[in-house]
Structure formats: structure tokens, C-alpha cells
């Protein structure tokens, strides 16, 4: 079983944000996609470091 649910939540948040990046790119919103990409990278980093 998973010991640390915060890590799971951060990983889920990162995946959600990556989906937002794809959606923003399809709409042509490059600045928004860049912002969401940076947030997704921070969420992945936090998930890795939290553990």
C-alpha cells in the first residue's frame, strides 16, 4: 500500500496539469501552456522530493 498520499496527490496534480498543457496548446494559448508546464514540473519535483 502507498505510505505517503501527498506524493500521490502531487503526481496526480502533475498529470492533470500536463493535460492542461496539451489542451492549451491545441487552443493556441502558448503562454498559458508554458505556465502550466512550469507548474507541472514543480509538482513532479515536489512529488519526488517529498518521498
N, C-alpha and C positions, 0 to 999 in steps of 0.2 A: 504494500500500500504506500501511497505517497505520503512522505513525512511533512513536507512543507507546502501548504496550499497557497502561500503567497507566490511561490515560484510558478505554480500552475496558473495562477491568475495573471501574472505578468506575461507569461508565454502566450496565454490566450489573448491578452490585450495586444501583444505584438502582432499576432496573426490577424486580428481584427483591423489593426492599423495598416497592415500590408494590403488587405483587401480594399481599404480606403484609398491607398496609393494607386492601385490598379483602376479603381473607379474614377478617381480624379484625372488620371492620365487619359482615360477614354473620353472624358468630357473636355479635355484640353486645358485643364486647370493645373499648370505646371508648378506654380508657386505653392499651391495647396498640397500637391503631391510631394514636393520637396519637404515641406513642413511635416507631413505625416510620415515620410520616410525617416526623417531625423528622430521623430518621436518613437517610431518602431524600433530603430536602432538602440535608442536609450532603454526601451522596455526590454529588449533582448539582453542588453548588457546588465541591467538590473536583475533580471531573472537568473543569469549565470552567476553573478556575484553574490546574490542573496543566498544561494545554496552553499 
